[in-house]
Amino acid sequence: MIDLFAGCGGMTLGFHETGRFASIQAVETDPDAAETYELNFGPIIVRHDDDLPAPIEHIEGFPAVDVVIGGPPCQGFSRLNRGVGLERRGLWQQYRRALEQADPAAFVMENVPELLRSAEYAEFKIEAANVLGFTVQERILNAADFGVPQRRRRAIVIGTRLGEVPWPEQTHYACESLPQGRSPWQTFRDAVAGLPLKPSGEDWHNARNPDPISIERYKTIPNEGEGRFHLAERRPDITPPCWLREASGRTDVFGRLWWDRPAVTIRTEFFKPEKGRYLHPTEHRALTVREAARCMGFPDPPAFRFYPLAAQSMTSVARQIGNAVPPPLARKIATTLAAHLDDTGWARSGTTVALAA
């Protein structure tokens, strides 16, 4: 397979964990994310002559593979970034070019749900179907429904040239709608089991160092599920004026997680409580990098390592985690896709593609 816009390799990890897929090429321009990818999967990131990761538009050709995976950057589509990164929306055209040159049996694309309402996606879907011959479907999947201890809704697009589009079966359910014999959602408690409550500084179990006023704010809202509205009610004197003026909306800001629920969506600035519900359920601190990685479904070292290896750039590693595809979700998609290829008798020999007899 080829991984486009690979990031640190969350989707690749899920595909590799099935034992059915091998990566021969990956594209990622963020230097630290590219280093993380190669640290875990080998030196297959396409690079410039000066050894920097190459932008996808500079890559002359893509080798023939069975599957292409990856999601174009979402900044242009996210409702959190309206008007930001709009020029990056055109990268879907590079995804199409990769499909044309690599000639895969199937592809998997991941992005924010807003992608599916965009003109760019509508055009891509028409071309992928009518020009390249894929049957293309899209769904919004919640990662919590597939064993990830995080409520994370993402658009998943699957295209296949081999019949009906394969979709993974839901494996986990909210407790209030749990069918008999099925598994409940994984919780924050499940995710961080075995980690010390106090950040150890090992394996990125590091948290942001808050100033004294922030710690005082944390202590004012000590209970699970509380947030900025409780802070404003109890201590308006230490509540930021903008929160006092904003009487509604942004309910997760400065919020505490619950022990026995999945985490909220882990974004790139999860180490800043002012950005969302990223306070530990009981400790007076934000999530550590390792806790966030666990909530995303990344295994601890040595199974998966982030670059930099030491606590040198929390911003960089947090960005890699927040932008990743949860590996357990990717694994469920990959398992279903592998069965689809098997059932249809797919076989590739060199650059020749054919159905096996």
MARGU-905874 format. One record per atom (N, C-alpha, C): residue in three letters; x, y, z. Coordinates in steps of 0.02 Angstrom, whole numbers, plus 50000, padded with zeros to 5 digits. Layout:
AlaXYZ ...
end
This chain:
Met500424994050000 Met500005000050000 Met500435006350000 Ile500125011949983 Ile500425018549988 Ile500015022550038 Asp500355026550080 Asp500015030950127 Asp500155038150107 Leu499625041650085 Leu499685048650066 Leu499485053050126 Phe499845058650135 Phe499715063050193 Phe499735058750256 Ala500285055150265 Ala500325049650313 Ala500335051850385 Gly500535058050399 Gly500595060150468 Gly501105055850503 Cys500975054350566 Cys501445050150604 Cys501325042750592 Gly500785040950555 Gly500685034050538 Gly500135030450575 Gly499635033950601 Gly499095030650637 Gly498705025850593 Met498535027950531 Met498165023550487 Met498615017750464 Thr499245019250449 Thr499705014050429 Thr499765008750484 Leu499825010950547 Leu499885006150602 Leu499295001450604 Gly498685004150597 Gly498094999850598 Gly498104994850541 Phe498314996850482 Phe498344992250425 Phe498894986950437 His499474989050463 His500014984250475 His499824979150529 Glu499434981350578 Glu499264976850633 Glu498844970850610 Thr498534971350552 Thr498154965650526 Thr498614960150501 Gly499244961750487 Gly499704956950458 Gly499594955750384 Arg499174959750352 Arg498984958650282 Arg499264963950235 Phe499504969550262 Phe499714975050219 Phe500434976950233 Ala500784979150181 Ala501474981550187 Ala501524988250149 Ser501844993050179 Ser501924999650148 Ser502564999850106 Ile502495002550045 Ile503085003250002 Ile503255010649989 Gln502785015150006 Gln502915022249996 Gln502445026150042 Ala502695031850067 Ala502275036250109 Ala502465043450093 Val501975047850101 Val502065054950086 Val501855058950148 Glu502305063050173 Glu502155067350230 Glu502665073050231 Thr502425079250235 Thr502885084950232 Thr503105087650299 Asp502735086050354 Asp502955088350420 Asp503575084450440 Pro504135087850452 Pro504765084150465 Pro504735079550525 Asp504445081950581 Asp504415077750641 Asp503945071750631 Ala503365072950598 Ala502915067450585 Ala503235062250539 Ala503625064750489 Ala503975060250444 Ala504495056050482 Glu504835059150530 Glu505325055450570 Glu504975050150613 Thr504405051950641 Thr504025047050680 Thr503815041150635 Tyr503585042750576 Tyr503365037550530 Tyr503945032750515 Glu504515035450497 Glu505075031150479 Glu505375027550539 Leu505305030450598 Leu505535027150659 Leu505155020650670 Asn504525020550648 Asn504095014750661 Asn504005010150600 Phe504075012850540 Phe503915008950480 Phe504485008450430 Gly505045011650444 Gly505605011250398 Gly505645017250351 Pro506205017950315 Pro506335023950274 Pro505985023750206 Ile505325024950208 Ile504955024950145 Ile504605031550130 Ile504725036650172 Ile504465043350157 Ile504835046150096 Val504465048750048 Val504785051749989 Val505095058350009 Arg505735059249992 Arg506105065150013 Arg506405068949955 His506565075449967 His506935079549919 His507665077249917 Asp508025080149871 Asp508745078849868 Asp509095081249931 Asp508825086449963 Asp509125088950025 Asp508865085250086 Asp508535079550075 Asp508305074950127 Asp507695077550166 Leu507395082850142 Leu506775085050173 Leu506185081350142 Pro505645080150180 Pro505065076850152 Pro504795080650092 Ala504625077150039 Ala504395080349977 Ala503645081549979 Pro503415087449957 Pro502695088549949 Pro502425083849896 Ile501795081949902 Ile501505077049857 Ile501515079449785 Glu501445086049775 Glu501425088549706 Glu502105088149672 His502645086949710 His503315086349682 His503495079149666 Ile503065074549682 Ile503205067449669 Ile502995065749598 Glu503465063349559 Glu503335062149488 Glu502865056349476 Gly502945050949515 Gly502525045249502 Gly502425040949563 Phe501905036849562 Phe501735032449617 Phe501745025249592 Pro502045020649630 Pro502085013749608 Pro501415010149613 Ala501355004849575 Ala500745000849577 Ala500674997349644 Val500074997849674 Val499944994749739 Val499234991949740 Asp499064988249793 Asp498394985649801 Asp497924990849831 Val498184994949878 Val497764999549915 Val498135006149925 Val497775011649919 Val498015018349936 Val497615020749995 Ile497955023350046 Ile497605026050105 Ile497845033150119 Gly497485036650162 Gly497695043250183 Gly497165048550171 Gly497185053850211 Gly496705059250204 Gly497045065850192 Pro496845069550140 Pro497135076250130 Pro497025080650191 Pro497475085450203 Pro497415089750263 Pro496715092750269 Cys496465092950331 Cys495765094750342 Cys495665102150359 Gln496215106250362 Gln496125113050386 Gln495625117050345 Gly495595115850281 Gly495135119550239 Gly494415117650248 Phe494275111850278 Phe493595109450286 Phe493325110050357 Ser493775110050407 Ser493555109950476 Ser493175116250494 Arg492615115450530 Arg492235121250553 Arg492625125350603 Leu493155122550632 Leu493575126350677 Leu494065130850640 Asn494125129750574 Asn494615133450535 Asn494305136250471 Arg493705138750476 Arg493385141450417 Arg493785147350390 Gly493935147050325 Gly494325152350294 Gly495065151350301 Val495285146050336 Val495995144750346 Val496205138850303 Gly496755139450268 Gly497035133950231 Gly496615131950170 Leu496235136650142 Leu495805134850086 Leu496205132650026 Glu496815135250019 Glu497225133249961 Glu497415125949965 Arg497395122950025 Arg497595115950032 Arg497035111250010 Arg496445113949998 Arg495905109549975 Arg496075106349908 Gly496485109749868 Gly496665107149803 Gly497075100849805 Leu497305098849865 Leu497715092849870 Leu497315086549854 Trp496645086949852 Trp496255081149832 Trp496435079249761 Gln496635084149719 Gln496825082549650 Gln497455078149649 Gln497905079249697 Gln498495074949701 Gln498305067949723 Tyr497805067349766 Tyr497565060749786 Tyr497295057149724 Arg496915060649683 Arg496655057649622 Arg497225055349577 Arg497735059449569 Arg498305057649527 Arg498645051349553 Ala498705050749619 Ala499015044849647 Ala498595038649631 Leu497935039249635 Leu497505033649618 Leu497585031649545 Glu497645036549502 Glu497705035149431 Glu498365031449417 Gln498915033649448 Gln499565030749434 Gln499685024149470 Ala499445023749533 Ala499565017649572 Ala499075012049553 Asp498515013749523 Asp498035008849498 Asp497835003649550 Pro497615005849610 Pro497455000949662 Pro496774997749653 Ala496664992349690 Ala495994989349692 Ala495524993449735 Ala495804996949785 Ala495375000549831 Ala495765006349862 Phe495395011149891 Phe495705016549928 Phe495275018149989 Val495605021150039 Val495265023350100 Val495485030450114 Met495015034850123 Met495155041950138 Met494815043750204 Glu495165047650245 Glu494885049950310 Glu494925057450313 Asn494405060550342 Asn494415067850349 Asn493875069850399 Val493815076250410 Val493285078750454 Val492615078050418 Pro492065077450455 Pro491405076450423 Pro491225081850373 Glu491475088050384 Glu491295093550339 Glu491535092350268 Leu492035088050259 Leu492275086550192 Leu491715084250146 Leu491255080350173 Leu490745077150131 Leu490245082150102 Arg490225088250130 Arg489775093350104 Arg490135098150057 Ser490755096850041 Ser491155101450001 Ser491085100049927 Ala491165105249887 Ala491165104449814 Ala491755100349791 Glu492325100949827 Glu492915097249808 Glu492805089749813 Tyr492485087649867 Tyr492355080449874 Tyr491855078049822 Ala491345082049809 Ala490845080049759 Ala491175078949691 Glu491625083349673 Glu491975082649609 Glu492435076549610 Phe492795075649666 Phe493245069949672 Phe492855063349666 Lys492285062949698 Lys491885056749696 Lys491655055149626 Ile491445060249590 Ile491215059149521 Ile491795056649477 Glu492375059749484 Glu492945057749443 Glu493195050749463 Ala493215049349529 Ala493445042849551 Ala492995037349524 Ala492345038749521 Ala491865033749498 Ala491855033249422 Asn491755038949389 Asn491635038949318 Asn492265038449276 Val492825041049301 Val493445041049263 Val493885035249283 Leu493955033949348 Leu494415028849372 Leu494085022149386 Gly493425021949387 Gly493085015649392 Gly492975012949462 Phe492975017249513 Phe492855015049581 Phe492115015649599 Thr491875011049639 Thr491255012049675 Thr491435015549740 Val491155021249753 Val491365025549809 Val490775026649856 Gln490885025549920 Gln490395027149971 Gln490735030650029 Glu490345034350067 Glu490605037950124 Glu490135037050184 Arg490435036950243 Arg490055036650305 Arg490415040850357 Ile490045043150406 Ile490345046350464 Ile490365041150519 Leu490965039250539 Leu491065034150590 Leu491305037450655 Asn491065034850711 Asn491295036950776 Asn491815031850800 Ala492425034250813 Ala492965029650832 Ala492785025650894 Ala492375028550939 Ala492175024951000 Ala491795018550984 Asp491455018450927 Asp491075012550907 Asp491515006750884 Phe492165007950880 Phe492635002850856 Phe493205001650905 Gly493075003050969 Gly493555001351021 Gly494055006651039 Val493975012751014 Val494425018351031 Val494135021951091 Pro494515023251144 Pro494245026651203 Pro494185034251192 Gln493835036051140 Gln493775043051121 Gln493175043751074 Arg492755048751087 Arg492205050351041 Arg492475054850986 Arg492575051950929 Arg492905055450874 Arg492535053750809 Arg492145058450784 Arg491755057350723 Arg492165059650663 Arg492255055150615 Arg492645056750556 Arg492315053950494 Ala492395057450439 Ala492165055050375 Ala492655049850349 Ile492395044050332 Ile492795038750301 Ile492515037550231 Val492955037850182 Val492765036650113 Val493125030450090 Ile492755025650063 Ile493065019550037 Ile492855018849964 Gly493345017449922 Gly493225016149852 Gly493495009249834 Thr493135005649793 Thr493364999049771 Thr493174997949698 Arg493594994249664 Arg493444992149595 Arg493174985049592 Leu493024982249651 Leu492864975149654 Leu492174973849682 Gly491694978049667 Gly491014976749689 Gly490774981349744 Glu490404978449792 Glu490114982349846 Glu490654984949892 Val490544991049919 Val491034994049964 Val491014990450032 Pro491584988250057 Pro491594984650122 Pro491624989550181 Trp491194988550230 Trp491194992750290 Trp491274988450352 Pro491674990750400 Pro491764986850462 Pro491124986950504 Glu491014981550540 Glu490434981050584 Glu490594984350651 Gln490124988150677 Gln490204991250742 Gln490324985950795 Thr490814987250840 Thr490994982350891 Thr490864984750962 His490794991350973 His490714994151040 His490124999051040 Tyr489784999351097 Tyr489175003351102 Tyr489155007351167 Ala488785012951165 Ala488655016651226 Ala488255012351274 Cys488385013151338 Cys488065008851388 Cys487305009251385 Glu487035015151369 Glu486315015851368 Glu485995012451308 Ser486395010351259 Ser486115006951201 Ser486505000551185 Leu486744997251238 Leu487184991451230 Leu486774985251214 Pro486854982451153 Pro486504976151138 Pro486784970351179 Gln486394965351189 Gln486614959651228 Gln487194956251193 Gly487704954651233 Gly488284951151206 Gly488794955651172 Arg488684962251170 Arg489144966851138 Arg489554970551191 Ser490094973651169 Ser490554977051215 Ser490374984451223 Pro490454987051284 Pro490334994251294 Pro490914998351267 Trp490785004851257 Trp491325009351239 Trp491905008751288 Gln492505009451262 Gln493095010051305 Gln493095017051336 Thr493325017551398 Thr493295023851435 Thr493985026851446 Phe493985032951471 Phe494625036051489 Phe494985031851541 Arg494615029051588 Arg494915024751639 Arg495265018751605 Asp494935015751557 Asp495235010151520 Asp495875012451485 Ala495845018351455 Ala496405020751415 Ala497035021751456 Val496965024551515 Val497565026451554 Val497745021451608 Ala497425015651607 Ala497575010551658 Ala498315009051660 Gly498595009151721 Gly499305007651729 Gly499755013751729 Leu499515019351704 Leu499925025451705 Leu499875028751774 Pro500425031351801 Pro500385034851865 Pro499975041251858 Leu499605043051911 Leu499225049251910 Leu499675055351902 Lys500255055051934 Lys500735060551928 Lys501175059251867 Pro501225064051821 Pro501635063051762 Pro502355061051781 Ser502585055651750 Ser503245053051766 Ser503795055951724 Gly503615059051668 Gly504125061551622 Gly504405056251577 Glu504185050051584 Glu504435044551542 Glu503935043051486 Asp504215041451429 Asp503805039551371 Asp503255044651357 Trp503435050951361 Trp502985056551348 Trp502395056851396 His502485054251456 His501975055351508 His502115062151540 Asn502045067251498 Asn502215074151516 Asn501605078551506 Ala501495083251552 Ala500955088051546 Ala501235095051542 Arg500815099651522 Arg501005106751520 Arg501135109251591 Asn501605113751599 Asn501735116851664 Asn501315123151671 Pro500755122751709 Pro500305128551715 Pro500575133751763 Asp500345139951755 Asp500535145151802 Asp500075144751863 Pro500235148351917 Pro499845147851979 Pro499105149451971 Ile498935154451930 Ile498225156251922 Ile497845150651888 Ser498175147051842 Ser497845141451809 Ser497705135851858 Ile498185134351901 Ile498085129151951 Ile497515130951998 Glu497465137352016 Glu496915139552059 Glu496245138552024 Arg496225139751959 Arg495615138551920 Arg495445131151919 Tyr495955126951909 Tyr495835119651907 Tyr495515117451973 Lys495775119952029 Lys495545117852094 Lys494835120252108 Thr494615125452073 Thr493945128052082 Thr493415123552050 Ile493625119352003 Ile493155114851969 Ile493425107651977 Pro493385104752036 Pro493705098352050 Pro493335092152027 Asn492715092952004 Asn492295087051991 Asn492275085351917 Glu492195078951903 Glu492135076551834 Glu491575080351797 Gly491705082151736 Gly491195085251694 Gly491115092651704 Glu491435095551755 Glu491365102751764 Glu491795106551714 Gly491665113151708 Gly492015117151659 Gly491975124551673 Arg492025128351620 Arg492095135651628 Arg491485138851660 Phe490895136151649 Phe490295139151679 Phe490295138351755 His490535132651779 His490595131651851 His491135136251879 Leu491675137251842 Leu492195141851864 Leu491915148951870 Ala491545151151820 Ala491265157951821 Ala490775158851878 Glu490395153651894 Glu489905154051948 Glu490245154452016 Arg490785150752025 Arg491105150352090 Arg491645155652101 Arg492005157152049 Arg492565161952056 Arg492595166651996 Pro492125171251990 Pro492155175851933 Pro492775180251935 Asp493075180951994 Asp493665185152000 Asp494275182251966 Ile494285175651955 Ile494855172651920 Ile494645169651853 Thr494035171051832 Thr493795168651767 Thr493995173751713 Pro494275171551658 Pro494435176251603 Pro493825180251583 Pro493905186851573 Pro493335191151556 Pro492945188851494 Cys493295186051446 Cys492945183851385 Cys492465178251400 Trp492615174051449 Trp492155168651467 Trp491555171451505 Leu491655176651543 Leu491095179751579 Leu490625183051529 Arg490895185951476 Arg490475189251426 Arg490105184151382 Glu490405178351372 Glu490115173251329 Glu489705168451372 Ala489045169751375 Ala488615166151422 Ala488405159251397 Ser488525157751334 Ser488325151251307 Ser488835149051255 Gly488755142851233 Gly489205140151182 Gly489875137851212 Arg490245134151172 Arg490905131651191 Arg490885128451261 Thr490435123851269 Thr490305120951335 Thr490885116651360 Asp491305114151315 Asp491845109751336 Asp492475113451358 Val492495119951347 Val493095123751363 Val493255123251438 Phe493885121851453 Phe494115121351522 Phe493735115951560 Gly493555110651524 Gly493145105451555 Gly493555099551579 Arg493285096251630 Arg493595090051654 Arg493285084051618 Leu493705079251602 Leu493465072851574 Leu493125068751628 Trp492775063551606 Trp492465058751651 Trp492885052351651 Trp492955049251708 Trp493315042951712 Trp492985037551669 Asp492335037051673 Asp491985031351645 Asp491595032951582 Arg491865037551544 Arg491625038951476 Arg492235039451430 Pro492135038651365 Pro492695039851320 Pro492915047151324 Ala493535048451307 Ala493765055351302 Ala493395058851245 Val493405065451246 Val493145069251190 Val493665068951134 Thr493505071951077 Thr493965071951021 Thr494645075051040 Ile495165071251030 Ile495835073751045 Ile496085077850986 Arg496145084350997 Arg496395088750944 Arg497135090250957 Thr497415094550915 Thr498135095550917 Thr498385099450977 Glu497935102951012 Glu498145106951071 Glu497805104351134 Phe497785097751140 Phe497455094751198 Phe497815096351264 Phe498435098651260 Phe498805100251321 Phe498615107151348 Lys498145110551315 Lys497905117151337 Lys497175116551357 Pro497005116551421 Pro496305115851442 Pro495845121251415 Glu496115127051399 Glu495695132351373 Glu495455130851302 Lys495705125451272 Lys495505123551204 Lys494945118251203 Gly494785115351260 Gly494265110251260 Gly494225106451325 Arg493885100851325 Arg493805096751385 Arg494425092251393 Tyr494965095251416 Tyr495605091751418 Tyr495915091651488 Leu495515093251540 Leu495755092451608 Leu495665085251631 His496155082851667 His496115076151696 His495505075651742 Pro495175069851747 Pro494575069451789 Pro494675071451862 Thr495255070251890 Thr495365071851961 Thr495995075851975 Glu496505075151933 Glu497125078751944 Glu497065085851918 His497435090451951 His497395097551932 His497905099051878 Arg497765096251819 Arg498205097051761 Arg497835094951698 Ala498145096751642 Ala497875094451578 Ala498125087351564 Leu497875084451510 Leu498105077951489 Leu498855078051475 Thr499175072451488 Thr499865071651465 Thr499855069251393 Val500435069751361 Val500495067351292 Val500355059851289 Arg500615056051337 Arg500505048851337 Arg499765047151347 Glu499415050751391 Glu498705049551401 Glu498315050851336 Ala498495056251302 Ala498155057751238 Ala498295052351186 Ala498915049951184 Ala499095044651137 Ala498705038351152 Arg498625036751217 Arg498225030951237 Arg497495031951215 Cys497225037951224 Cys496535039251204 Cys496445038651129 Met496975039551090 Met496945038851018 Met497025031450998 Gly497275027351044 Gly497375020251028 Gly498075018451008 Phe498555023051019 Phe499255021451005 Phe499535017251062 Pro499905011951046 Pro500235008051098 Pro500835011651126 Asp501035009851187 Asp501625012751218 Asp502265010251184 Pro502825013851195 Pro503475011251171 Pro503625004551204 Pro503985000151171 Pro504315001051106 Pro503864999651046 Ala503224997851058 Ala502794996051002 Ala502695001950954 Phe502655008050981 Phe502605013950939 Phe502955019650975 Arg503385023250939 Arg503775028650968 Arg503655035050929 Phe503635040650966 Phe503555047150935 Phe504225050750932 Tyr504325054450877 Tyr504915058750871 Tyr504695065950883 Pro505075069750922 Pro505685068050959 Pro505555062851014 Leu506065058951029 Leu505995053651079 Leu505955056351149 Ala506275061951163 Ala506265065051229 Ala505785070951228 Ala505635073451288 Ala505145078851294 Ala505455085451271 Gln505555086051206 Gln505875092051179 Gln505365096751146 Ser504845093951116 Ser504355098051081 Ser503665095151090 Met503345097051146 Met502675094551159 Met502195096651104 Thr502285102751077 Thr501845105151024 Thr501875100650963 Ser502475098550944 Ser502555094450885 Ser502225087650894 Val502355084250950 Val502075077550960 Val501315078050969 Ala501085083151004 Ala500355084051012 Ala500025085050945 Arg500335088750900 Arg500055089750834 Arg500015083050796 Gln500535078950802 Gln500535072350770 Gln499965068050796 Ile499865068050861 Ile499335063950891 Ile498645066550871 Gly498545073050877 Gly497885075850862 Gly497675075150789 Asn498165074850744 Asn498015074250673 Asn497965067050649 Ala498105062250693 Ala498145055250673 Ala497455052050664 Val497455046550628 Val496885042050626 Val496975036950682 Pro496485035950725 Pro496555030950779 Pro496725024050751 Pro497285021150770 Pro497475014550743 Pro496945009050751 Pro496575008650807 Pro496065003250811 Pro495515003950759 Leu495315010150744 Leu494825011250691 Leu495105009250624 Ala495735011250610 Ala496055009350547 Ala496115001850541 Arg496254998450597 Arg496334991150596 Arg495674987750577 Lys495114990350603 Lys494464987350586 Lys494314988350512 Ile494464994150486 Ile494354995450415 Ile494804990950373 Ala495434990350393 Ala495914986250355 Ala495724978950355 Thr495484976350412 Thr495284969350416 Thr494714967950368 Thr494224972450367 Thr493654971650322 Thr493874972250249 Leu494334976850235 Leu494574977750167 Leu494974971750143 Ala495394968850187 Ala495774962950169 Ala495314957150151 Ala494784956250190 Ala494294950950175 Ala493954952250107 His493824958550093 His493524960450028 His493984958549971 Leu494624959949977 Leu495104958149925 Leu495154950549917 Asp495144947049973 Asp495164939649970 Asp494544936849936 Asp493964939349957 Asp493334936649932 Asp493244937649857 Thr493544943049831 Thr493474944549760 Thr494034941449718 Gly494514938149751 Gly495054934849715 Gly495554939649685 Trp495644945349718 Trp496104950349692 Trp496814947849692 Ala497174949049636 Ala497884947249633 Ala498234952349588 Arg498854953949608 Arg499244958649568 Arg499924955349553 Ser500144955849491 Ser500794953349472 Ser501174958849437 Gly501684961549472 Gly502054967249444 Gly501584973149438 Thr501534975949378 Thr501074981549366 Thr500434979349332 Thr500354972749325 Thr499764970049293 Thr499244968249345 Val498644970649337 Val498114969449386 Val497604964849355 Ala497404959649392 Ala496914955049365 Ala496554951549422 Leu495974948749408 Leu495624944549456 Leu495894937449450 Ala496044934449508 Ala496304927649507 Ala495754922849484 Ala495964917449454 Ala495484912549429 Ala495154909049489 
end
